[in-house]
Amino acid sequence: MERKRLVPAIKIFIFSLLAFTLTLCVLESDQLHYAPAILREFKNIILSILGERTLSPHNLEKTWVLSPNLSTCHQSLGRVGLHVYCCPPKPESEEPVIDFQFPDPSSPLRTRRPAHRLDDNYISKYKKALDIMKSLPYDDPRSFMRQADMHCLYCTGAYNQQHTNYPLNIHRSWLFFPWHRMMMYFHERILGSLIGDDTFALPFWAWDIPDGMMTPEMYLNEPFTNHRRDTSHYSKVVDLNYGCEKYSCSERGLSSQEQIDYNLALMYNHVVSGAKKMELFMGCPLKAGESGFCDGKGTIETAPHNTVHKWIGSGTFPGREDMGVFYSAARDPSFYAHHTNIDRLWEVWRGLHDNVNMTDPDWLNTAFYFHNEKSQLVRIRIRDVLDITKLRYAYEEVELVWLDRRPKPSVPPKVAHHILNMRERENGLQLPSNHNLSGDFSPRARTLDRSIIMNVQRPWQWRARGKGEEEVLIVYGIDVKEDVHVKFDVYVNVVDESIMSPFYREFAGTFVHMPRGVDMVSKDDDIVRRKRKATLKLGISELLEDLEADRDEFIWVTLFPRTRSCINTTIDGMLIDYIQ
């Protein structure tokens, strides 16, 4: 009898324990930010009663949707020594906000065409639209300067994040592609509405294909020109791995065909072999709050995005303005053709790689604010811009020549192995004085004032990696001491450093820092300056196979400075990891 009375009690206890465990799992789940605010508050109350730390700012950040606080606009840094103020004349926090709605599925499809193939009729329409946009007063959010300052707002940390005084910046993370897509979308529709043409589409500068690598002729004429450009580049093939800085630089001296081949090899590396995983291409996962900070650009943002910005900008200005610095880049009409091509390459990449759909709710629900063609302030989330068909625009197809430009080793791999092994046996006597056999430079970082050569160990489990894993070389603790343009290239198993370029298989990738490394944060009417170290992640699985190094215990990694400013840059170390 006693046993019969105990059975229900045991069942109730077990059921309660399971329910309690399930409740904790649900409450701790990141998915809860979908729920109404009252449910999220209930979570905090329950867990605080249980003694958890969810009421601390760190844990609260897990439930926040990353978004700008429109009431916090403040001055920011354009570049070293230059404070900029790109806030709207009327605070956007005082405007009514509407949520984004997809255009009518039956509306005309806007087809973006390559800029080097445009006809006079299209150029005439675009000219008219841009002239009107430039004539609008600054207090009209559709005006050209207000459009340009949208880029300044989100790219220099002029807004703080919601619920914190930490800045919001859309570069150097997975926000890069979707935010610029939003900007191009609204800018394009505003232009079309100004001339009453709902089929109008922005052109794209197809600098990734041979026929499109020169500056499009349209941008040499008003109103598409800009007085802050390097006009010496008008007659040259674009250098997608450009590394010059400030007032002067030494050009590579390549012939047009050599530069084209160089560019195509870089494109193969940065879209195909070095970008097989989401984070490698898109950038690191930036989350809400200070604890969610990351600084890690994807392959395309590093180059050709940053490098083309610098290539266009004028060498007579300290930051190679306008295009060479974020605060002023969108003042140049070529900015929009540059970024529509970046947007197009996002679509190309998604078509080349399997299983690249992002499902992280923190990313999908990240929200930004733009003015539409009716001057209404629109809240739009990343989940809204993942299908360009729903956005009613498309890209005219061009031949992806770089798909067949897989680089080859500069010397036969067996010869390279023999030379590198000899150098190792000689205990590094033939290597520069800053050669290092350790992957970590602790307790002191290493200054990149010359090439750094390191022997990086490959853990055995990654040498026998499973299907779907990508081996990744990580350069960590990259500290740009001054907020200036910095560029260095990364190579693996280099024998002759003097001939290295993206044209050879030894090229693993590049790091490009455009000025914006110091955030100016508004806090109680004070300006707090913050600077964080960056991380560079490079996919190297295919590279190691081609160098016949995929079974080696270690690889030789060379960091090669491409700008004089690297002397003010330090590295904490390197290691090899993997991405599933």
C-alpha positions as CSV (number, residue, x, y, z in Angstrom):
1,M,0.0,0.0,0.0
2,E,2.8,2.3,0.9
3,R,4.5,1.5,-2.4
4,K,1.3,2.4,-4.3
5,R,1.2,5.8,-2.6
6,L,4.9,6.4,-3.5
7,V,4.5,5.7,-7.3
8,P,2.4,8.9,-8.0
9,A,4.8,11.0,-5.9
10,I,7.8,9.6,-7.9
11,K,6.0,10.3,-11.1
12,I,5.2,13.8,-10.1
13,F,8.8,14.4,-9.0
14,I,10.2,13.0,-12.3
15,F,7.7,15.1,-14.3
16,S,8.5,18.2,-12.4
17,L,12.3,17.6,-12.8
18,L,11.9,17.2,-16.6
19,A,9.6,20.2,-16.8
20,F,12.1,22.3,-14.8
21,T,15.0,21.2,-17.0
22,L,13.0,21.9,-20.2
23,T,12.0,25.3,-18.9
24,L,15.6,26.2,-18.2
25,C,16.6,25.1,-21.7
26,V,13.9,27.2,-23.2
27,L,14.7,30.2,-21.0
28,E,18.4,29.9,-21.9
29,S,17.7,29.6,-25.6
30,D,18.7,32.4,-27.9
31,Q,15.5,31.7,-29.8
32,L,13.6,33.5,-27.1
33,H,14.2,36.9,-28.6
34,Y,11.4,36.0,-31.0
35,A,9.0,36.0,-28.0
36,P,7.0,39.0,-26.8
37,A,8.8,41.3,-24.3
38,I,6.6,40.1,-21.4
39,L,7.9,36.5,-21.9
40,R,11.5,37.7,-22.1
41,E,11.0,39.6,-18.9
42,F,9.5,36.5,-17.3
43,K,12.6,34.7,-18.2
44,N,14.8,37.2,-16.4
45,I,12.6,37.2,-13.3
46,I,12.6,33.4,-13.1
47,L,16.3,33.0,-13.7
48,S,17.1,35.7,-11.3
49,I,15.1,34.0,-8.6
50,L,17.1,30.8,-9.3
51,G,20.3,32.7,-8.7
52,E,21.4,33.0,-12.4
53,R,23.2,36.0,-13.7
54,T,20.8,36.8,-16.5
55,L,20.0,40.2,-15.1
56,S,23.6,41.3,-15.7
57,P,24.3,43.4,-18.8
58,H,26.3,40.5,-20.3
59,N,23.5,38.1,-20.2
60,L,20.8,40.6,-21.1
61,E,22.7,41.2,-24.4
62,K,21.8,37.7,-25.5
63,T,18.2,38.8,-25.8
64,W,18.8,42.1,-27.6
65,V,18.3,42.6,-31.3
66,L,21.3,44.4,-32.7
67,S,20.1,47.8,-33.9
68,P,21.1,51.4,-33.8
69,N,19.8,53.7,-31.1
70,L,18.6,56.6,-33.2
71,S,18.8,59.1,-30.3
72,T,22.5,58.7,-29.8
73,C,24.0,60.2,-33.0
74,H,27.3,61.9,-32.3
75,Q,30.5,63.0,-33.9
76,S,32.9,60.3,-35.1
77,L,36.3,59.9,-36.6
78,G,36.7,60.1,-40.3
79,R,40.5,59.4,-40.1
80,V,43.4,60.4,-37.9
81,G,43.0,64.0,-36.7
82,L,39.6,64.5,-38.5
83,H,36.4,64.6,-36.5
84,V,33.3,64.3,-38.7
85,Y,29.6,64.9,-38.0
86,C,27.2,63.2,-40.4
87,C,24.1,63.2,-38.2
88,P,20.8,64.2,-39.9
89,P,19.6,67.8,-39.3
90,K,16.5,66.4,-37.5
91,P,17.1,63.4,-35.2
92,E,15.7,60.3,-36.8
93,S,14.5,59.2,-33.3
94,E,11.8,61.9,-33.7
95,E,10.4,60.5,-37.0
96,P,7.7,57.9,-37.3
97,V,9.0,54.5,-38.3
98,I,7.3,52.0,-40.6
99,D,8.4,48.4,-41.0
100,F,9.8,47.2,-44.4
101,Q,7.3,45.8,-46.9
102,F,8.4,43.9,-50.0
103,P,7.6,45.5,-53.3
104,D,4.6,44.1,-55.2
105,P,5.6,40.8,-56.8
106,S,4.0,42.0,-60.0
107,S,6.1,45.2,-60.1
108,P,8.8,45.4,-62.9
109,L,12.1,43.7,-62.3
110,R,15.0,46.2,-62.1
111,T,17.9,44.6,-64.0
112,R,21.4,45.9,-63.0
113,R,23.7,45.9,-66.0
114,P,27.5,46.1,-66.2
115,A,28.7,49.8,-66.4
116,H,31.0,49.2,-69.3
117,R,28.0,48.0,-71.5
118,L,25.6,50.9,-70.8
119,D,23.9,52.7,-73.7
120,D,23.4,56.5,-74.1
121,N,19.7,56.2,-73.3
122,Y,20.4,54.6,-69.9
123,I,23.2,57.1,-69.1
124,S,20.9,60.0,-69.9
125,K,18.3,58.7,-67.5
126,Y,20.8,58.1,-64.7
127,K,22.3,61.6,-65.3
128,K,18.9,63.2,-65.0
129,A,18.1,61.3,-61.8
130,L,21.5,62.1,-60.2
131,D,21.2,65.7,-61.1
132,I,17.8,65.9,-59.4
133,M,19.1,64.1,-56.4
134,K,22.1,66.5,-56.1
135,S,19.8,69.5,-56.3
136,L,17.7,68.4,-53.3
137,P,18.3,70.3,-50.0
138,Y,20.2,68.6,-47.3
139,D,17.2,68.3,-45.0
140,D,15.6,66.1,-47.6
141,P,16.8,62.5,-46.8
142,R,16.7,61.6,-50.5
143,S,19.4,64.2,-51.3
144,F,22.8,63.0,-52.5
145,M,24.7,64.2,-49.5
146,R,22.2,62.7,-47.1
147,Q,22.6,59.4,-49.0
148,A,26.3,59.7,-48.7
149,D,26.1,60.5,-45.0
150,M,24.1,57.3,-44.4
151,H,27.4,55.5,-45.1
152,C,29.2,57.8,-42.8
153,L,26.7,57.2,-40.0
154,Y,27.0,53.4,-40.0
155,C,30.6,53.1,-41.0
156,T,32.3,55.4,-38.4
157,G,30.3,54.4,-35.3
158,A,28.2,57.6,-35.2
159,Y,25.3,55.6,-33.7
160,N,25.5,53.6,-30.5
161,Q,23.7,50.2,-30.3
162,Q,20.4,49.9,-28.6
163,H,20.6,49.4,-24.8
164,T,24.3,50.2,-24.6
165,N,26.8,53.0,-25.2
166,Y,28.8,50.6,-27.5
167,P,29.1,51.8,-31.1
168,L,27.4,50.2,-34.1
169,N,29.6,49.7,-37.1
170,I,28.7,47.6,-40.1
171,H,32.2,47.0,-41.5
172,R,34.6,44.1,-40.6
173,S,31.8,41.6,-39.7
174,W,28.9,39.7,-41.2
175,L,26.9,42.9,-41.3
176,F,28.9,44.1,-44.3
177,F,27.0,42.5,-47.2
178,P,23.4,42.9,-46.0
179,W,23.8,46.5,-44.8
180,H,25.3,47.6,-48.2
181,R,22.5,45.7,-50.0
182,M,19.9,47.7,-48.1
183,M,21.7,51.0,-48.9
184,M,21.8,50.1,-52.6
185,Y,18.2,49.0,-52.6
186,F,16.8,52.3,-51.2
187,H,19.2,54.5,-53.2
188,E,18.2,52.8,-56.4
189,R,14.5,53.2,-55.8
190,I,14.9,56.9,-54.9
191,L,16.7,57.6,-58.1
192,G,14.0,55.8,-60.1
193,S,11.2,57.7,-58.3
194,L,12.9,61.1,-59.1
195,I,12.5,60.4,-62.8
196,G,9.2,58.4,-62.6
197,D,10.8,55.2,-63.8
198,D,10.0,52.1,-61.7
199,T,12.4,50.0,-63.9
200,F,15.5,52.0,-63.2
201,A,18.4,50.0,-61.8
202,L,21.9,50.9,-60.7
203,P,24.7,49.7,-62.9
204,F,27.6,47.5,-61.5
205,W,31.2,48.0,-62.1
206,A,32.3,44.6,-63.2
207,W,36.0,44.9,-62.2
208,D,36.2,41.1,-61.7
209,I,36.0,40.4,-65.5
210,P,38.6,41.5,-68.1
211,D,36.3,43.7,-70.1
212,G,35.2,45.6,-67.0
213,M,38.5,46.2,-65.2
214,M,39.0,49.8,-66.5
215,T,37.2,52.7,-64.9
216,P,33.8,52.8,-66.7
217,E,33.8,55.8,-69.1
218,M,30.6,57.1,-67.7
219,Y,32.4,58.0,-64.5
220,L,34.7,60.3,-66.3
221,N,31.9,62.7,-67.1
222,E,29.5,64.9,-65.0
223,P,27.6,64.3,-62.9
224,F,29.3,61.0,-62.3
225,T,32.8,62.4,-61.8
226,N,34.5,63.4,-58.5
227,H,37.4,65.8,-58.0
228,R,38.9,63.5,-55.3
229,R,40.1,60.6,-57.4
230,D,43.5,59.4,-58.6
231,T,43.1,60.4,-62.3
232,S,46.3,58.6,-63.2
233,H,44.3,55.4,-62.8
234,Y,41.8,56.2,-65.5
235,S,44.0,54.7,-68.2
236,K,45.0,51.6,-66.1
237,V,43.5,48.2,-65.3
238,V,42.3,48.3,-61.7
239,D,44.6,46.6,-59.2
240,L,42.3,44.5,-57.0
241,N,45.1,44.0,-54.5
242,Y,46.2,47.6,-54.3
243,G,48.4,48.5,-51.4
244,C,49.4,52.2,-51.7
245,E,48.9,54.7,-48.9
246,K,48.6,58.4,-48.2
247,Y,50.2,60.8,-50.7
248,S,52.5,58.5,-52.7
249,C,53.0,54.9,-53.7
250,S,54.9,52.8,-56.1
251,E,52.8,51.1,-58.7
252,R,53.5,47.4,-59.6
253,G,54.5,48.2,-63.1
254,L,52.6,45.3,-64.6
255,S,51.3,45.3,-68.1
256,S,47.6,45.3,-68.7
257,Q,47.5,41.6,-69.4
258,E,49.6,40.8,-66.3
259,Q,47.3,42.9,-64.1
260,I,44.3,41.1,-65.5
261,D,45.8,37.7,-64.8
262,Y,46.8,38.9,-61.3
263,N,43.2,40.1,-60.6
264,L,41.6,36.9,-61.9
265,A,43.8,34.8,-59.6
266,L,42.9,37.0,-56.6
267,M,39.2,36.6,-57.4
268,Y,39.5,32.8,-57.6
269,N,41.2,32.8,-54.2
270,H,38.7,35.2,-52.5
271,V,35.5,33.7,-53.9
272,V,36.3,30.1,-54.4
273,S,39.2,28.4,-52.6
274,G,39.6,30.8,-49.7
275,A,35.9,31.4,-49.0
276,K,34.3,27.9,-48.7
277,K,32.7,28.7,-45.3
278,M,30.2,31.4,-44.3
279,E,32.5,33.2,-41.9
280,L,35.4,33.2,-44.2
281,F,33.4,35.0,-46.9
282,M,30.9,37.0,-44.8
283,G,33.1,38.0,-41.9
284,C,32.9,37.3,-38.2
285,P,29.6,37.1,-36.2
286,L,29.0,40.4,-34.6
287,K,26.5,40.3,-31.8
288,A,24.8,42.9,-29.6
289,G,26.7,44.6,-26.8
290,E,30.3,44.9,-26.0
291,S,30.6,41.2,-25.3
292,G,29.4,40.5,-28.8
293,F,32.3,42.4,-30.4
294,C,34.3,40.9,-33.2
295,D,36.7,42.4,-35.8
296,G,37.2,40.0,-38.7
297,K,36.6,40.9,-42.3
298,G,35.5,38.4,-44.9
299,T,37.6,37.8,-48.0
300,I,35.8,40.1,-50.4
301,E,35.6,43.0,-47.9
302,T,39.3,42.8,-47.5
303,A,40.0,42.7,-51.2
304,P,38.7,43.8,-53.7
305,H,36.4,45.9,-51.6
306,N,38.9,47.9,-49.5
307,T,41.6,47.8,-52.1
308,V,39.4,49.2,-54.9
309,H,38.3,52.0,-52.5
310,K,41.9,53.0,-52.1
311,W,42.7,52.6,-55.8
312,I,40.0,55.1,-56.8
313,G,40.7,57.7,-54.0
314,S,43.0,60.7,-54.5
315,G,46.6,60.4,-53.4
316,T,46.6,64.2,-52.7
317,F,44.6,63.7,-49.5
318,P,45.8,61.9,-46.3
319,G,43.2,59.2,-46.4
320,R,42.9,59.0,-50.2
321,E,39.5,60.7,-50.0
322,D,36.8,60.5,-51.1
323,M,36.6,56.8,-51.9
324,G,39.6,55.9,-49.7
325,V,38.0,56.6,-46.4
326,F,34.6,55.4,-45.1
327,Y,33.2,58.8,-44.0
328,S,33.5,60.3,-47.5
329,A,33.4,57.2,-49.8
330,A,29.7,57.5,-50.8
331,R,30.2,61.1,-52.0
332,D,31.8,59.6,-55.1
333,P,29.1,58.3,-57.6
334,S,31.4,55.4,-58.5
335,F,30.9,54.1,-54.9
336,Y,27.4,52.8,-55.9
337,A,28.7,50.9,-59.0
338,H,31.5,49.5,-56.8
339,H,29.0,48.2,-54.2
340,T,26.5,46.8,-56.6
341,N,29.3,44.6,-57.9
342,I,30.1,43.6,-54.3
343,D,26.4,42.8,-53.9
344,R,26.4,40.8,-57.1
345,L,29.4,38.8,-55.9
346,W,27.5,37.8,-52.8
347,E,24.9,36.3,-55.1
348,V,27.6,34.6,-57.1
349,W,29.2,33.1,-54.0
350,R,25.9,31.7,-52.8
351,G,25.5,30.0,-56.1
352,L,29.0,28.4,-56.0
353,H,28.9,27.0,-52.5
354,D,26.5,24.6,-50.9
355,N,24.8,25.1,-47.5
356,V,25.6,28.7,-47.1
357,N,22.2,29.9,-45.8
358,M,22.6,31.7,-42.5
359,T,20.2,30.6,-39.8
360,D,21.5,32.5,-36.8
361,P,18.5,34.5,-35.5
362,D,20.8,37.2,-34.1
363,W,21.9,37.9,-37.7
364,L,18.5,37.5,-39.3
365,N,16.8,39.9,-36.9
366,T,19.5,42.7,-36.9
367,A,17.7,45.9,-37.9
368,F,18.7,49.1,-39.6
369,Y,16.9,52.3,-40.7
370,F,16.7,53.9,-44.1
371,H,14.5,56.5,-45.8
372,N,12.6,55.2,-48.8
373,E,11.6,57.0,-52.0
374,K,8.7,58.6,-50.1
375,S,11.0,60.0,-47.4
376,Q,9.6,57.6,-44.9
377,L,11.9,56.1,-42.2
378,V,11.9,52.3,-42.7
379,R,13.0,49.7,-40.3
380,I,14.5,46.8,-42.2
381,R,16.0,43.5,-41.0
382,I,18.6,41.3,-42.6
383,R,16.1,38.6,-43.1
384,D,14.2,41.0,-45.5
385,V,17.1,41.2,-48.0
386,L,18.2,37.6,-48.5
387,D,16.2,37.0,-51.6
388,I,16.8,39.6,-54.3
389,T,13.9,38.3,-56.4
390,K,11.5,39.4,-53.6
391,L,13.3,42.8,-53.7
392,R,12.5,42.9,-57.4
393,Y,16.0,43.3,-58.8
394,A,18.4,41.1,-60.7
395,Y,21.8,41.1,-62.3
396,E,22.6,40.8,-65.9
397,E,24.9,37.7,-66.2
398,V,28.6,38.1,-67.1
399,E,31.1,35.4,-67.8
400,L,33.0,34.4,-64.6
401,V,36.4,34.1,-66.2
402,W,38.1,33.8,-62.8
403,L,36.4,30.5,-62.1
404,D,39.0,28.8,-64.3
405,R,42.0,30.7,-62.9
406,R,43.1,28.4,-60.1
407,P,46.7,29.5,-59.3
408,K,49.7,27.2,-59.6
409,P,52.7,27.0,-57.2
410,S,55.6,29.3,-58.1
411,V,58.0,26.3,-57.9
412,P,57.2,22.5,-57.9
413,P,56.0,21.5,-54.4
414,K,58.7,18.9,-54.0
415,V,61.4,21.4,-54.7
416,A,59.9,23.8,-52.3
417,H,59.7,21.2,-49.6
418,H,63.4,20.3,-50.1
419,I,64.4,24.0,-49.8
420,L,62.2,24.7,-46.7
421,N,63.5,21.5,-45.0
422,M,67.1,22.6,-45.6
423,R,66.3,26.0,-44.0
424,E,64.8,24.3,-41.0
425,R,67.8,22.0,-40.5
426,E,70.0,25.0,-40.7
427,N,68.0,26.4,-37.7
428,G,66.7,29.4,-39.6
429,L,70.1,30.9,-40.4
430,Q,68.9,31.8,-43.9
431,L,65.8,33.5,-42.6
432,P,65.2,37.1,-41.4
433,S,66.0,37.9,-37.8
434,N,62.4,38.0,-36.9
435,H,61.8,34.4,-38.0
436,N,59.9,32.5,-35.3
437,L,59.2,28.8,-34.7
438,S,56.4,29.5,-32.2
439,G,52.8,30.2,-33.2
440,D,52.4,32.7,-30.3
441,F,54.5,35.8,-29.8
442,S,53.6,36.2,-26.1
443,P,54.4,38.0,-23.9
444,R,55.2,40.6,-26.5
445,A,53.6,41.1,-29.9
446,R,55.7,41.2,-33.0
447,T,56.0,44.4,-35.1
448,L,55.3,44.0,-38.8
449,D,58.2,46.3,-39.8
450,R,59.5,43.5,-42.2
451,S,58.4,40.1,-43.3
452,I,57.5,37.7,-40.5
453,I,58.1,34.0,-41.2
454,M,56.6,31.5,-38.8
455,N,56.5,27.7,-38.6
456,V,52.9,27.0,-37.7
457,Q,52.0,23.5,-36.3
458,R,49.1,21.6,-37.8
459,P,47.3,19.5,-35.2
460,W,47.0,15.9,-36.3
461,Q,43.2,15.8,-36.1
462,W,43.0,18.5,-38.8
463,R,45.5,16.8,-41.0
464,A,43.0,13.9,-41.1
465,R,40.0,16.2,-41.2
466,G,36.6,14.9,-41.9
467,K,34.3,15.7,-44.8
468,G,33.0,19.3,-44.9
469,E,35.7,20.7,-42.6
470,E,37.8,23.6,-43.8
471,E,41.3,24.2,-42.5
472,V,41.8,27.8,-41.5
473,L,44.9,29.8,-40.8
474,I,44.2,32.4,-38.2
475,V,46.4,35.5,-37.7
476,Y,45.2,37.0,-34.4
477,G,45.8,40.1,-32.3
478,I,46.3,42.4,-35.2
479,D,46.8,45.8,-33.6
480,V,46.9,48.8,-35.9
481,K,48.5,51.4,-33.5
482,E,47.4,54.4,-35.6
483,D,44.1,54.5,-37.5
484,V,45.7,54.5,-40.9
485,H,45.6,52.4,-44.1
486,V,47.5,49.1,-43.5
487,K,48.0,46.2,-45.8
488,F,49.9,42.9,-45.6
489,D,49.7,39.7,-47.6
490,V,49.9,36.2,-46.3
491,Y,51.7,33.3,-48.0
492,V,52.3,29.7,-47.3
493,N,55.5,27.7,-48.0
494,V,57.3,30.5,-49.8
495,V,60.7,29.9,-51.3
496,D,61.3,33.1,-53.2
497,E,59.6,36.0,-51.4
498,S,60.5,38.5,-54.1
499,I,58.1,37.1,-56.7
500,M,55.1,36.5,-54.5
501,S,51.7,37.7,-55.6
502,P,48.1,36.4,-55.8
503,F,49.1,34.9,-59.1
504,Y,50.8,32.1,-57.3
505,R,49.2,29.3,-55.2
506,E,51.3,30.2,-52.2
507,F,49.1,33.3,-51.7
508,A,46.7,32.6,-48.8
509,G,45.0,36.0,-48.6
510,T,45.4,39.6,-47.5
511,F,44.6,42.0,-44.7
512,V,43.5,45.5,-45.4
513,H,42.7,48.1,-42.7
514,M,40.9,51.2,-43.9
515,P,40.9,54.0,-41.3
516,R,38.2,53.5,-38.7
517,G,40.0,51.5,-36.1
518,V,39.1,53.8,-33.2
519,D,35.5,54.2,-32.2
520,M,34.2,57.4,-30.7
521,V,31.4,56.5,-28.3
522,S,28.9,58.9,-26.8
523,K,28.5,58.3,-23.1
524,D,26.9,60.9,-20.8
525,D,28.0,63.7,-23.2
526,D,31.6,62.5,-23.1
527,I,33.5,60.9,-26.0
528,V,35.1,57.6,-25.2
529,R,37.7,56.3,-27.6
530,R,38.1,52.5,-28.0
531,K,40.3,50.5,-30.2
532,R,40.2,46.7,-30.6
533,K,42.5,44.1,-32.2
534,A,41.5,42.4,-35.4
535,T,41.6,38.7,-36.5
536,L,42.3,37.4,-40.0
537,K,40.9,34.0,-41.0
538,L,42.0,32.4,-44.3
539,G,40.7,29.1,-45.7
540,I,43.7,27.0,-46.8
541,S,42.5,23.4,-47.4
542,E,42.6,23.7,-51.2
543,L,45.9,25.7,-51.1
544,L,47.6,23.0,-49.0
545,E,46.5,20.3,-51.4
546,D,47.9,22.2,-54.4
547,L,51.2,22.8,-52.5
548,E,51.2,19.1,-51.6
549,A,51.4,20.1,-47.9
550,D,48.1,18.7,-46.7
551,R,49.8,15.9,-44.9
552,D,52.7,17.9,-43.4
553,E,53.0,18.5,-39.6
554,F,53.5,22.2,-40.1
555,I,53.6,24.9,-42.7
556,W,55.7,28.0,-43.2
557,V,53.7,31.2,-43.1
558,T,55.0,34.5,-44.3
559,L,53.4,37.8,-43.4
560,F,54.5,40.3,-46.1
561,P,54.0,44.1,-45.4
562,R,52.7,46.0,-48.4
563,T,52.4,49.5,-46.8
564,R,54.9,51.5,-44.9
565,S,52.3,51.9,-42.1
566,C,52.8,48.2,-41.2
567,I,55.6,49.5,-39.0
568,N,52.9,50.7,-36.6
569,T,51.2,47.3,-36.7
570,T,51.8,44.3,-34.3
571,I,50.7,40.7,-34.4
572,D,50.1,38.5,-31.4
573,G,50.5,35.2,-33.2
574,M,49.1,32.6,-35.6
575,L,47.5,29.2,-35.3
576,I,45.6,26.7,-37.4
577,D,42.0,25.7,-36.6
578,Y,39.1,24.4,-38.6
579,I,35.5,25.5,-39.5
580,Q,32.8,22.8,-39.9
